[in-house]
Amino acid sequence: MRVITGSARGRRLTSLEGNDVRPTTDTVKEAVFSIIQFSVEGRRFLDAFAGSGQMGIEALSRGAAEACFVDNSRRSLAVVRENLKLCSLEENARVVQSDTLSFLSSCREKFDIVFLDPPYKTGLLEKALAACANVVSEGGMIICEHPSDETLPEEAGDFSLKKQYRYGKIRISIYSGREVDGI
């Protein structure tokens, strides 16, 4: 697992070991950032269910103004902090230990891009998708990583499913409130 491009390009990131962890593959991460490449710089990025923090770190490396990393695991957040330090990206990062659904329901700030990748087949994705529609800025987007055989709703609040991309057993679904350039 590495940072693909930007200020931290090529840095190898660490991740927890074991069956409870399922990091986004480099192929899928590269595809996601290829899709949103012109929408990242200067934006606020929420890496919900952060795990190792690699998606938010990639966003910061590519010029995101800020990234917020939310996870309920202390061990995961220790890895996020370690990876941020390794990449010298701590200054524009905020690390929050919280259940993601609780964070989303109590959050009063807005993000331009929200990345959702909860544990698969738990029902968390649908709940988080519905809850995060309230924390995304107008013109922002929600990106969901999920199994390709899982069907997501056409709408989440004021956001509509705009595009889906399939990478083997993984599907990326992108929601936006209005047309976003390049999607």
PyMOL commands that set and color helices and strands:
alter all, ss='L'
color gray80, all
select helices_A, chain A and resi 26-35+37-39+54-61+74-86+90-92+100-106+124-132
alter helices_A, ss='H'
color red, helices_A
select strands_A, chain A and resi 44-48+66-71+93-97+111-116+136-147+155-156+159-167+170-176
alter strands_A, ss='S'
color yellow, strands_A
deselect
rebuild
show_as cartoon
